[in-house]
Structures are given as structure tokens and as C-alpha cells.
Amino acid sequence: MKKTDLASVRAIVYGDVQGVFFRAFASRRARELGLTGYACNLPRGDSIEVLAEGERKQLEELITHLKVGPPAAKVARVITNWSEYSGRYSEFSTRY
């Protein structure tokens, strides 16, 4: 795998996304895709942050999943911000 294939993306998912197992859903999908990073609720109550690193193709697939979410979620929009791969995460975790 070339270093150029690695990237980092920060996605903010807005909508009915807290209290519907969205972080667990995002964490499971990210691990299945071999990504590292974390998912956490944001203080406003209507959004979660997902920061993921790994292969760009896998990150794009994760974003596709985030736009749908788990069954109880109602995703309004997903804002993504791409950046350089940092390698600072050893696994994908759920933050509380």
C-alpha cells in the first residue's frame, strides 16, 4: 500500500444521531473496513463526530455508511473534511 493511498477524514453527522447506537454502528463499520480513529457525540445533541484514518477507498465506503446510519437514525447531512494521514490511532474506538 502506497502512503499516497492513506488519508484522514473528519465527518460530522447531523440529524437524529444520538441515542440510536450511531457511535457503535460507526465503530463497527470502521473496524470492518480496517480503519482507525474514533466516534463521539458532540455537545449540541444533534450531531456526532467521526474521525477515521486508513485507505481512501475504505474511508469513502465508511462515509457512504454514515450517510445512512443505523435503522433508528435519521441523518440530515454529513460534512466531511479530508486531511493527511497521521497514523496517531492504533484502533477505532467509541468515545464517551
N, C-alpha and C positions, 0 to 999 in steps of 0.2 A: 504494500500500500504506500503510495507516494504521500509525502507530507502535504502536498497541494490538495489532496482529496479530503483532508481533515479540516473541520471548521467548528465554530461555536455559534449557537443561536440562542437568543433570549426571546421567548414568546410570552406575551401577556394575553391570557384568555379571558374575555369579558362575557358576562351573562349570568345565568343561574348555574354557577360552577362550584359553589362552596356548599358543603353538607350533602353532596351527591356522589361521594367517592371519586372525585375527579383526580385528586393527587395520586391515589392508589392506581387508578386507571392509567395516568400518565407515566407513573413509575414502572408499572408492569410492561407497558408498550415500549418504553425506552430500554429497559433491560433486555426484552426480546430482540430489540434491534441492535444490541451491543453498544449502547450509548452510556455516557457517564454524565453526572450533573445532579440536579435536584428539582423538586416541585414544591412550592409553598403557597399558602394563602396570602393574599395581600390585604392590608388593614381595611380597605374600603368595604369589603364584604361582597363585592360583585366581580372579583377577578382573582386569578391565580397566576403565579409566575412559574415558568418552566425554563430552566437554563440547561441546555444539553450540548454535549460535545461528542464528536466522532466523525464518521464518514458522512460527507454532504448528502449522498443519496439516502442514507438511513435517517438523517435529520429531516429531510424533505418528507419522508414517509411518516415520521413522527408528527410533523405539522399537519399532515392530512388527517391523522387520527385525532389530533387536538381540535380540529375544526368540527368534528362530530361529537366527541366526548362519550362518556358512559350513558346508558339509557335514561337516567333521571336528569341529566344535564340539558340545559338549553343554551347553546353557545351563540352569542350575539356577534362577536368578531374576535379575530386573532391578529395581534400586531407582532410582527417579527423584526428582530434587529440582528443581523449577521455580523460576526467578527472573527478574528483569528483564533485558531485552536490554542488553548493554553496548557492543556494537559494537567490541570490542577486537581481534577477529580478522579478518584480511584474506582468509584462505583456510582450508581444512580440511587439517590435517597429521597425520602419524603421528609420535609422539614416542617416542624410544628411551631 
